[in-house]
């Protein structure tokens, strides 16, 4: 009996938000199966797709076919995907680097086409998906992926597969920069590593072995994530067998040590971007550039006012959740604290006497809190620019300009919010995030380019919103009629 593995990952996209650490996850799984289990390299297909190294759907299917064509009855076929999944018009798709929103049939990889290639008769078939990531893309409504329906489709498919998914259909898959991996794939491989020689990797035990660890790690990150298993095959079937002997790690060659030393020295020689003066200059230059763009280019009018510099702790609460979700979705590891806390509490049944509570189940209610904080050793890092609306057609805009120190680089973030209409005029709705990772030596022109792009994206979303608002108001006026 032979085992075959098809492992595909996508981390960056032309039209969608990134899925951090997807390539590292796929490499970890490949090495785990090849080094620790009875999967051979010649029967493993590893595709790390990027916008620069992309493949058409038909090319990927051809490569899968070449691998699987050599299988025989009784062999195992494992398929793994790390990246975005989408469900549209009764079909499930895997999103590729060049997938175009709205053109999924031509530019994404249909899951049912993969299934046809992966499931010859009398093979044991596994699917593993780390594919409903939490990164959100707000550039366009067309870019919103229906990952929840995708998960529902794959986990409810009882057609001969054993399917392991990173989370439930109402959740997202999360990664942790501290471990450099998605937490589901990390603990998936960790479970296999923990087995003894000749132990059989049974999918049921694997799921039981990782679910608590994934849930606990997700809670530390402020999220809820529960891996799921769906199987329609009876009896014990194995995903693999732990190798009797783990290959011994050979000493690191001297050339490798020298290379490591050179890399360390190269990192140490990088210019420090976190001096107080440099961070203040970045913020002031970005604020001036964004202000200039809106003063010169905003044709919809509105008085512009500029707030004073504030610490990250003082970013308005109505903006915090959007900024934290953005940072986590990008996989950043900032020097500021951008935190999300998730907790549950029991809500007593409504309209029932306390004496009768025991006869009615409590409803679990989820409570989510967000927080941004920074060390006061670092300078003030944010400014809010406000453009007053007309209270009829054009909403008030609030532009958050935020300098986020990462580990060696700096993220310059411009987040645009619009104020809702009465009676919800105290609420803010995120319109767009525009950002640039600033490395040492980046010329000021690139900061101006960021300001220009942020302006264009904001105005595009504003014009769409104003057009919708005008239609609503014009319909309201058309309905007006004499009093009866």
Helices and strands as residue ranges (DSSP letters): E 3-10, H 22-36, G 41-43, E 44-49, H 57-68, E 76-82, E 85-88, E 91-94, H 104-107, E 109-110, H 111-118, E 124-130, G 141-143, H 147-155, E 162-165, E 175-176, E 181-182, H 183-194, E 200-202, H 203-221, E 228-231, E 238-241, H 254-268, H 276-297, E 304-306, G 312-314, H 317-330, E 337-347, G 354-359, E 363-373, E 382-387, E 397-405, E 410-419, E 428-438, H 444-479
